[in-house]
Amino acid sequence: MPWDAKAAVDHLNSNAEPASTSNCARYVREAIEAGGVTVAKTMYAKNYGSRLTNAGFVAAAGAPKAGDVAVIQPTEGGLEGHMAMYNGTQWVSDYKQPAVHGYYPSATYRKEKPAVEFYRRP
């Protein structure tokens, strides 16, 4: 099945919780799968970069497009990192992140600005 970014975004938007449940990687992975691409599971969001490239995603630069995925490394003292998908207006993980905050999900992320990589499925 070819990649369907709209189906992935629709799935993510319709399943987003009112607030974070600390399950960002699962929600984004399930959205990617709803878009027709299987991504190997891993425990932490920070480790999804290589799994995305193995599934045919490539590094993305410039303005985000619907279906793009951000993989963010952990904040100081953190383990998991964060993962979110752009829905065309805002970044969504397990919840719809406030558009004014961008892809960083919390004040700690916005303060520390850990490394982030962006992925796009052509």
DSSP file with accessible surface (Angstrom, degrees, kcal/mol):
  #  RESIDUE AA STRUCTURE BP1 BP2  ACC     N-H-->O    O-->H-N    N-H-->O    O-->H-N    TCO  KAPPA ALPHA  PHI   PSI    X-CA   Y-CA   Z-CA
    1    1 A M              0   0  178      0, 0.0     3,-0.1     0, 0.0    34,-0.0   0.000 360.0 360.0 360.0 131.0    0.0    0.0    0.0
    2    2 A P        -     0   0  108      0, 0.0     2,-0.2     0, 0.0    35,-0.0  -0.304 360.0 -83.2 -71.7 161.4    1.5    3.4   -0.9
    3    3 A W        -     0   0   45    119,-0.2     2,-0.5    33,-0.1    33,-0.2  -0.444  40.1-169.5 -66.5 130.7    2.0    6.2    1.7
    4    4 A D     >  -     0   0   80     31,-2.6     4,-2.0    28,-0.2     5,-0.2  -0.853   6.6-177.7-124.6  91.1   -1.2    8.2    2.4
    5    5 A A  H  > S+     0   0   26     -2,-0.5     4,-2.9     1,-0.2     5,-0.2   0.867  83.1  56.4 -59.4 -36.2   -0.2   11.2    4.5
    6    6 A K  H  > S+     0   0  136      1,-0.2     4,-3.0     2,-0.2    -1,-0.2   0.929 106.8  48.2 -64.0 -43.0   -3.9   12.3    4.7
    7    7 A A  H  > S+     0   0   28      2,-0.2     4,-2.3     1,-0.2    -1,-0.2   0.906 112.6  49.7 -63.5 -39.2   -5.0    9.0    6.2
    8    8 A A  H  X S+     0   0    0     -4,-2.0     4,-2.5     2,-0.2    -2,-0.2   0.949 113.8  44.4 -63.6 -47.6   -2.1    9.2    8.7
    9    9 A V  H  X S+     0   0   10     -4,-2.9     4,-3.1     2,-0.2     5,-0.3   0.919 112.3  52.1 -64.3 -42.8   -3.0   12.7    9.7
   10   10 A D  H  X S+     0   0   72     -4,-3.0     4,-2.3    -5,-0.2    -1,-0.2   0.923 111.0  48.0 -59.9 -43.2   -6.7   11.9    9.9
   11   11 A H  H  X S+     0   0   59     -4,-2.3     4,-1.3    -5,-0.2    -2,-0.2   0.936 113.7  46.6 -62.5 -47.0   -6.0    9.0   12.2
   12   12 A L  H  X S+     0   0    3     -4,-2.5     4,-1.0     1,-0.2     3,-0.5   0.941 113.3  48.2 -62.7 -47.1   -3.7   11.0   14.4
   13   13 A N  H >< S+     0   0   41     -4,-3.1     3,-0.5     1,-0.2    -1,-0.2   0.906 112.6  48.1 -60.4 -42.6   -6.1   13.9   14.7
   14   14 A S  H 3< S+     0   0   92     -4,-2.3    -1,-0.2    -5,-0.3    -2,-0.2   0.714 116.6  42.7 -76.0 -17.4   -9.1   11.7   15.5
   15   15 A N  H 3< S+     0   0   71     -4,-1.3    -1,-0.2    -3,-0.5    -2,-0.2   0.461  82.7 124.2-104.6  -3.2   -7.3    9.8   18.1
   16   16 A A    <<  -     0   0   25     -4,-1.0    79,-0.3    -3,-0.5    78,-0.1  -0.315  56.1-133.5 -61.3 137.6   -5.5   12.7   19.9
   17   17 A E  B     -a   95   0A  75     77,-3.3    79,-0.7     2,-0.1    76,-0.1  -0.427  22.2-108.7 -84.4 165.6   -6.2   12.9   23.6
   18   18 A P  S    S+     0   0  132      0, 0.0     2,-0.3     0, 0.0    77,-0.1   0.799 101.2   4.5 -66.1 -26.8   -7.1   16.2   25.4
   19   19 A A  S    S-     0   0   60     75,-0.2    -2,-0.1    76,-0.1    78,-0.1  -0.940 102.3 -63.5-149.0 168.7   -3.6   16.2   27.0
   20   20 A S        -     0   0   64     -2,-0.3    75,-0.0     1,-0.1    -4,-0.0  -0.250  32.2-176.2 -59.2 140.7   -0.5   14.2   26.9
   21   21 A T        -     0   0   55     -4,-0.0    -1,-0.1    -3,-0.0    74,-0.0   0.191  51.1-111.0-115.0   7.8   -0.6   10.6   28.0
   22   22 A S  S    S+     0   0  109      1,-0.1     3,-0.1     3,-0.0    -2,-0.1   0.805  93.6 107.8  63.3  32.0    3.2   10.1   27.6
   23   23 A N     >  +     0   0   64      1,-0.1     4,-2.2     2,-0.1     5,-0.2  -0.149  28.5 134.8-125.7  37.1    2.5    7.8   24.6
   24   24 A C  H  > S+     0   0   14      1,-0.2     4,-2.5     2,-0.2     5,-0.3   0.904  71.0  50.8 -56.6 -46.1    3.6   10.0   21.8
   25   25 A A  H  > S+     0   0   13      1,-0.2     4,-2.8     2,-0.2     5,-0.2   0.910 110.6  48.8 -63.3 -41.9    5.6    7.3   19.9
   26   26 A R  H  > S+     0   0   98      2,-0.2     4,-2.7     1,-0.2     5,-0.2   0.946 112.4  47.7 -63.4 -46.0    2.8    4.8   19.9
   27   27 A Y  H  X S+     0   0   20     -4,-2.2     4,-1.8     1,-0.2    -2,-0.2   0.917 115.7  44.0 -63.3 -43.3    0.2    7.4   18.7
   28   28 A V  H  X S+     0   0    0     -4,-2.5     4,-2.6    -5,-0.2    -1,-0.2   0.928 113.4  50.7 -69.6 -42.5    2.5    8.6   15.9
   29   29 A R  H  X S+     0   0   22     -4,-2.8     4,-2.5    -5,-0.3    -2,-0.2   0.934 110.7  49.5 -59.5 -44.2    3.6    5.1   14.9
   30   30 A E  H  X S+     0   0   63     -4,-2.7     4,-2.1    -5,-0.2    -1,-0.2   0.880 110.1  51.3 -64.5 -34.7   -0.1    4.0   14.7
   31   31 A A  H  X S+     0   0    0     -4,-1.8     4,-1.3    -5,-0.2    -1,-0.2   0.922 108.6  50.9 -66.4 -42.7   -0.9    7.0   12.6
   32   32 A I  H  <>S+     0   0    0     -4,-2.6     5,-1.8     1,-0.2     3,-0.5   0.926 110.3  49.8 -59.8 -43.1    2.0    6.1   10.2
   33   33 A E  H ><5S+     0   0   68     -4,-2.5     3,-1.9     1,-0.2    -1,-0.2   0.889 105.8  55.6 -64.3 -37.0    0.6    2.6   10.0
   34   34 A A  H 3<5S+     0   0   41     -4,-2.1    -1,-0.2     1,-0.3    -2,-0.2   0.788 103.4  57.8 -64.8 -24.2   -2.9    4.0    9.2
   35   35 A G  T 3<5S-     0   0    0     -4,-1.3   -31,-2.6    -3,-0.5    -1,-0.3   0.382 129.4 -97.3 -85.2   0.9   -1.2    5.8    6.3
   36   36 A G  T < 5S+     0   0   20     -3,-1.9     2,-0.4     1,-0.2    -3,-0.2   0.541  88.4 109.7 102.2   7.5    0.0    2.5    4.9
   37   37 A V      < -     0   0    9     -5,-1.8     2,-0.5   -33,-0.1    -1,-0.2  -0.966  55.3-143.4-122.7 130.7    3.6    2.2    6.2
   38   38 A T        -     0   0  118     -2,-0.4     2,-0.4    -3,-0.1    -8,-0.1  -0.777  16.4-168.5 -91.6 131.3    4.8   -0.3    8.8
   39   39 A V        -     0   0    2     -2,-0.5    13,-0.1   -10,-0.1    -6,-0.1  -0.980  27.7-112.7-120.6 129.9    7.4    1.0   11.2
   40   40 A A        -     0   0   63     -2,-0.4     2,-0.1    11,-0.3    11,-0.1  -0.359  39.1-115.5 -61.0 136.0    9.3   -1.3   13.5
   41   41 A K        +     0   0  144     -2,-0.0     2,-0.3    10,-0.0    -1,-0.1  -0.382  35.4 176.1 -73.4 150.7    8.4   -0.7   17.2
   42   42 A T        -     0   0   32     -2,-0.1     6,-0.1     1,-0.1     5,-0.0  -0.965  36.4-119.2-147.9 158.7   10.9    0.6   19.7
   43   43 A M  S    S+     0   0  150     -2,-0.3     2,-0.4     1,-0.1   -18,-0.1   0.883  91.9  48.4 -69.2 -39.1   10.4    1.6   23.4
   44   44 A Y  S >  S-     0   0   60      1,-0.1     3,-1.7   -19,-0.1     4,-0.1  -0.850  70.7-136.2-114.0 142.6   11.5    5.2   23.2
   45   45 A A  G >  S+     0   0    4     -2,-0.4     3,-2.0     1,-0.3     4,-0.2   0.860 102.7  67.4 -55.8 -39.3   10.5    8.0   20.8
   46   46 A K  G 3  S+     0   0   53     34,-2.7     3,-0.4     1,-0.3    -1,-0.3   0.718  96.4  56.4 -57.7 -21.2   14.1    9.1   20.5
   47   47 A N  G <> S+     0   0   62     -3,-1.7     4,-0.6    33,-0.3     3,-0.3   0.354  79.4  90.2 -95.8   6.6   15.0    5.8   18.7
   48   48 A Y  H <>  +     0   0    4     -3,-2.0     4,-2.5     1,-0.2     5,-0.2   0.634  62.3  85.2 -82.0 -10.9   12.5    6.1   15.8
   49   49 A G  H  > S+     0   0    8     -3,-0.4     4,-2.2     1,-0.2     5,-0.2   0.953  94.8  40.2 -55.6 -53.9   14.8    8.0   13.4
   50   50 A S  H  > S+     0   0   66     -3,-0.3     4,-2.4     1,-0.2    -1,-0.2   0.868 114.1  54.8 -66.8 -32.1   16.5    4.9   11.9
   51   51 A R  H  X S+     0   0   73     -4,-0.6     4,-1.0     2,-0.2   -11,-0.3   0.883 107.8  49.8 -68.4 -36.5   13.2    3.0   11.9
   52   52 A L  H ><>S+     0   0    0     -4,-2.5     5,-2.6     2,-0.2     3,-0.5   0.931 111.4  47.4 -66.5 -44.8   11.6    5.7    9.9
   53   53 A T  H ><5S+     0   0   66     -4,-2.2     3,-1.7     1,-0.2    -2,-0.2   0.900 109.0  54.8 -65.1 -36.8   14.4    5.7    7.3
   54   54 A N  H 3<5S+     0   0  138     -4,-2.4    -1,-0.2     1,-0.3    -2,-0.2   0.776 106.6  53.5 -63.7 -24.5   14.2    1.9    7.2
   55   55 A A  T <<5S-     0   0   18     -4,-1.0    -1,-0.3    -3,-0.5    -2,-0.2   0.263 131.8 -91.7 -93.9   8.9   10.5    2.4    6.3
   56   56 A G  T < 5S+     0   0   32     -3,-1.7    -3,-0.2     1,-0.3     2,-0.2   0.475  80.4 136.9  98.8   3.0   11.3    4.8    3.4
   57   57 A F      < -     0   0    4     -5,-2.6    -1,-0.3    64,-0.2     2,-0.3  -0.513  35.8-157.2 -78.0 152.7   11.2    8.1    5.2
   58   58 A V  E     -B  120   0B  71     62,-3.0    62,-2.7    -2,-0.2     2,-0.1  -0.866  31.6 -80.5-125.5 162.1   13.9   10.6    4.3
   59   59 A A  E     -B  119   0B  79     -2,-0.3     2,-0.4    60,-0.2    60,-0.3  -0.378  49.1-152.2 -61.0 136.2   15.3   13.6    6.1
   60   60 A A        +     0   0   16     58,-2.5    58,-0.4     9,-0.2     2,-0.3  -0.906  15.7 179.8-115.8 143.6   13.1   16.7    5.6
   61   61 A A        +     0   0   86     -2,-0.4     2,-0.1     2,-0.1    58,-0.0  -0.900  44.2  28.8-135.3 164.5   14.1   20.3    5.6
   62   62 A G  S    S-     0   0   74     -2,-0.3    -2,-0.0     2,-0.0     0, 0.0  -0.393 107.3  -1.2  84.2-163.1   12.3   23.6    5.2
   63   63 A A  S    S-     0   0   81      1,-0.1    -2,-0.1    -2,-0.1     2,-0.0  -0.347  84.3-108.5 -63.3 137.5    8.6   24.2    6.0
   64   64 A P        -     0   0   51      0, 0.0     2,-0.3     0, 0.0    -1,-0.1  -0.335  29.8-152.5 -68.7 151.3    6.9   21.2    7.4
   65   65 A K    >   -     0   0  127     21,-0.0     3,-2.5     1,-0.0    21,-0.3  -0.885  36.5 -80.8-118.4 154.1    4.3   19.4    5.3
   66   66 A A  T 3  S+     0   0   48     -2,-0.3    21,-0.2     1,-0.3   -61,-0.1  -0.292 120.2  29.0 -54.1 129.6    1.3   17.3    6.6
   67   67 A G  T 3  S+     0   0    2     19,-3.0    -1,-0.3     1,-0.4    54,-0.1   0.235  85.3 135.9  99.5 -11.4    2.6   13.9    7.5
   68   68 A D    <   -     0   0    5     -3,-2.5    18,-2.6    18,-0.2     2,-0.4  -0.409  43.8-144.8 -66.5 147.7    6.1   15.0    8.4
   69   69 A V  E     -DC  85 119B   0     50,-2.6    50,-2.8    16,-0.2     2,-0.5  -0.948   6.9-155.1-120.4 134.6    7.5   13.4   11.6
   70   70 A A  E     -DC  84 118B   0     14,-3.0    14,-1.9    -2,-0.4     2,-0.5  -0.925   4.5-165.6-105.9 129.5    9.7   15.1   14.2
   71   71 A V  E     -DC  83 117B   3     46,-2.7    46,-2.2    -2,-0.5     2,-0.4  -0.981  12.9-167.6-115.2 118.4   11.9   12.8   16.4
   72   72 A I  E     -DC  82 116B   0     10,-3.5    10,-2.3    -2,-0.5    44,-0.2  -0.892  16.7-127.9-113.8 134.2   13.3   14.7   19.3
   73   73 A Q        -     0   0   71     42,-2.8     8,-0.1    -2,-0.4     7,-0.1  -0.287  43.1 -83.2 -72.8 162.3   16.0   13.6   21.7
   74   74 A P        -     0   0   28      0, 0.0    41,-0.2     0, 0.0    -1,-0.1  -0.204  39.0-113.4 -67.4 157.8   15.4   13.7   25.4
   75   75 A T    >   -     0   0   24      1,-0.2     3,-2.9    39,-0.1     6,-0.1  -0.353  60.7 -61.1 -76.6 168.5   15.8   16.7   27.7
   76   76 A E  T 3  S+     0   0  171      1,-0.3    -1,-0.2    32,-0.1     3,-0.1  -0.285 130.1  10.5 -55.6 127.1   18.6   16.6   30.3
   77   77 A G  T 3  S+     0   0   88      1,-0.3    -1,-0.3    -3,-0.1     2,-0.1   0.391 106.4 117.9  83.0  -4.4   17.9   13.7   32.6
   78   78 A G    <   -     0   0   32     -3,-2.9    -1,-0.3     1,-0.1    -5,-0.0  -0.464  44.1-169.6 -91.6 167.5   15.2   12.3   30.4
   79   79 A L  S    S+     0   0   88     -2,-0.1   -33,-0.1     2,-0.1    -1,-0.1   0.675  71.9  52.5-121.0 -37.4   15.2    9.0   28.6
   80   80 A E  S    S-     0   0  106      1,-0.2   -34,-2.7    -7,-0.1   -33,-0.3   0.842  72.8-160.6 -82.6 -39.9   12.3    8.8   26.1
   81   81 A G        -     0   0    7    -36,-0.2     2,-0.3    -8,-0.1   -36,-0.3  -0.408  27.2 -89.6  79.4-164.9   12.5   11.8   23.9
   82   82 A H  E     -D   72   0B  12    -10,-2.3   -10,-3.5   -37,-0.1     2,-0.4  -0.987  27.9-163.9-148.0 153.3    9.5   12.9   21.9
   83   83 A M  E     +D   71   0B   0     -2,-0.3     2,-0.3   -12,-0.2   -12,-0.2  -0.999  15.8 165.9-141.4 136.5    7.8   12.2   18.5
   84   84 A A  E     -D   70   0B   0    -14,-1.9   -14,-3.0    -2,-0.4     2,-0.4  -0.980  24.2-138.4-147.8 158.5    5.1   14.2   16.7
   85   85 A M  E     -DE  69  92B   0      7,-3.2     7,-3.0    -2,-0.3     2,-0.4  -0.950  22.2-123.9-120.2 142.0    3.6   14.5   13.3
   86   86 A Y  E     - E   0  91B  43    -18,-2.6   -19,-3.0    -2,-0.4   -18,-0.2  -0.692  17.2-166.8 -84.4 130.2    2.6   17.7   11.5
   87   87 A N        -     0   0   23      3,-2.7   -21,-0.2    -2,-0.4    -1,-0.1   0.356  57.3 -89.5 -99.3   6.0   -1.0   17.8   10.5
   88   88 A G  S    S+     0   0   40      2,-0.2   -22,-0.1   -23,-0.1     3,-0.1   0.124 122.9  35.8 106.6 -17.8   -0.8   20.8    8.2
   89   89 A T  S    S+     0   0  105      1,-0.5     2,-0.3   -24,-0.1    -3,-0.1   0.582 123.3   1.7-131.2 -36.9   -1.4   23.3   11.0
   90   90 A Q  S    S-     0   0   46     -5,-0.1    -3,-2.7    10,-0.0    -1,-0.5  -0.949  75.4 -91.3-151.2 167.7    0.2   22.0   14.2
   91   91 A W  E     -E   86   0B  16     -2,-0.3     6,-1.9     6,-0.2     2,-0.4  -0.718  39.5-168.4 -87.4 136.0    2.3   19.2   15.6
   92   92 A V  E     +EF  85  96B   0     -7,-3.0    -7,-3.2    -2,-0.4     4,-0.2  -0.983  21.0 152.5-128.3 134.5    0.3   16.3   17.1
   93   93 A S  S    S-     0   0    0      2,-2.5    -9,-0.1    -2,-0.4    -1,-0.1   0.219  86.3 -31.4-120.5-108.3    1.6   13.5   19.2
   94   94 A D  S    S+     0   0    0    -78,-0.1   -77,-3.3     1,-0.1     2,-0.3   0.494 141.7  23.3 -90.9  -3.4   -0.7   11.8   21.6
   95   95 A Y  B    S-a   17   0A  31    -79,-0.3    -2,-2.5   -77,-0.1     2,-0.9  -0.952  99.0 -89.6-149.3 163.9   -2.4   15.2   21.9
   96   96 A K  B     -F   92   0B  97    -79,-0.7    -4,-0.2    -2,-0.3     3,-0.1  -0.713  45.6-142.0 -81.4 110.4   -2.7   18.3   19.8
   97   97 A Q        -     0   0    1     -6,-1.9    -6,-0.2    -2,-0.9     5,-0.1  -0.491  30.6 -93.6 -73.4 139.1    0.3   20.4   20.8
   98   98 A P    >>  -     0   0   57      0, 0.0     3,-2.1     0, 0.0     4,-0.6  -0.298  31.3-132.9 -55.0 129.0   -0.4   24.1   21.0
   99   99 A A  G >4 S+     0   0   64      1,-0.3     3,-1.2     2,-0.2    -2,-0.1   0.839 104.1  62.2 -55.6 -34.2    0.6   25.6   17.6
  100  100 A V  G 34 S+     0   0  134      1,-0.3    -1,-0.3     2,-0.1   -10,-0.0   0.721 101.3  54.1 -66.4 -18.6    2.4   28.5   19.3
  101  101 A H  G X4 S-     0   0   65     -3,-2.1     3,-0.8     1,-0.2    -1,-0.3   0.580  92.4-159.0 -91.2 -12.8    4.8   25.9   20.9
  102  102 A G  T <<  -     0   0   24     -3,-1.2    -1,-0.2    -4,-0.6   -11,-0.2  -0.337  56.9 -27.9  69.2-147.7    5.8   24.2   17.7
  103  103 A Y  T 3  S+     0   0   69    -13,-0.1    -1,-0.2   -19,-0.0   -31,-0.1   0.676 112.8  93.5 -82.3 -17.7    7.2   20.7   17.8
  104  104 A Y    <   -     0   0   25     -3,-0.8     6,-0.1     1,-0.1   -13,-0.1  -0.668  65.2-155.7 -77.3 124.9    8.6   20.9   21.4
  105  105 A P        +     0   0   19      0, 0.0     2,-0.3     0, 0.0    -1,-0.1   0.658  62.7  24.3 -80.5 -17.4    5.9   19.6   23.7
  106  106 A S  S  > S-     0   0   42     -5,-0.1     4,-2.5     1,-0.1     5,-0.2  -0.920  80.8-101.4-144.2 169.7    6.8   21.2   27.0
  107  107 A A  H  > S+     0   0   66     -2,-0.3     4,-2.3     1,-0.2     5,-0.2   0.873 120.0  55.5 -60.8 -37.3    8.5   24.2   28.6
  108  108 A T  H  > S+     0   0   71      2,-0.2     4,-2.9     1,-0.2     5,-0.3   0.938 109.3  45.8 -63.3 -45.3   11.5   22.0   29.4
  109  109 A Y  H  > S+     0   0   24      1,-0.2     4,-2.9     2,-0.2    -2,-0.2   0.920 113.0  50.1 -62.1 -43.1   11.9   21.0   25.8
  110  110 A R  H  < S+     0   0   66     -4,-2.5    -1,-0.2     1,-0.2    -2,-0.2   0.856 114.7  45.0 -67.0 -30.6   11.5   24.6   24.6
  111  111 A K  H  < S+     0   0  181     -4,-2.3    -2,-0.2    -5,-0.2    -1,-0.2   0.937 122.8  33.6 -75.7 -47.6   14.1   25.8   27.2
  112  112 A E  H  < S-     0   0   78     -4,-2.9    -2,-0.2    -5,-0.2    -3,-0.2   0.758  86.6-156.6 -83.0 -27.2   16.7   23.1   26.5
  113  113 A K     <  -     0   0  136     -4,-2.9    -3,-0.1    -5,-0.3     3,-0.1   0.927  15.0-160.4  49.7  60.0   16.0   22.6   22.8
  114  114 A P        -     0   0   17      0, 0.0   -39,-0.1     0, 0.0    -1,-0.1  -0.220  35.4 -70.5 -64.8 163.8   17.4   19.1   22.4
  115  115 A A        -     0   0   66    -41,-0.2   -42,-2.8   -43,-0.1     2,-0.4  -0.187  53.8-168.7 -57.0 140.7   18.3   17.8   18.9
  116  116 A V  E     - C   0  72B  26    -44,-0.2     2,-0.4    -3,-0.1   -44,-0.2  -0.992   9.2-164.2-134.8 140.4   15.4   17.2   16.5
  117  117 A E  E     - C   0  71B 105    -46,-2.2   -46,-2.7    -2,-0.4     2,-0.4  -0.970  11.9-145.7-121.8 144.0   15.4   15.4   13.2
  118  118 A F  E     - C   0  70B  54    -58,-0.4   -58,-2.5    -2,-0.4     2,-0.4  -0.892  12.9-166.1-113.6 140.5   12.5   15.7   10.6
  119  119 A Y  E     -BC  59  69B  28    -50,-2.8   -50,-2.6    -2,-0.4     2,-0.4  -0.952   5.7-174.1-129.3 144.6   11.4   12.9    8.4
  120  120 A R  E     -B   58   0B  52    -62,-2.7   -62,-3.0    -2,-0.4   -52,-0.1  -0.998  21.5-136.4-137.3 139.4    9.1   12.9    5.3
  121  121 A R              0   0   70     -2,-0.4   -64,-0.2   -64,-0.2  -116,-0.1  -0.861 360.0 360.0 -96.2 117.0    7.8   10.0    3.3
  122  122 A P              0   0  117      0, 0.0  -119,-0.2     0, 0.0    -1,-0.0  -0.223 360.0 360.0 -66.5 360.0    8.1   10.8   -0.5
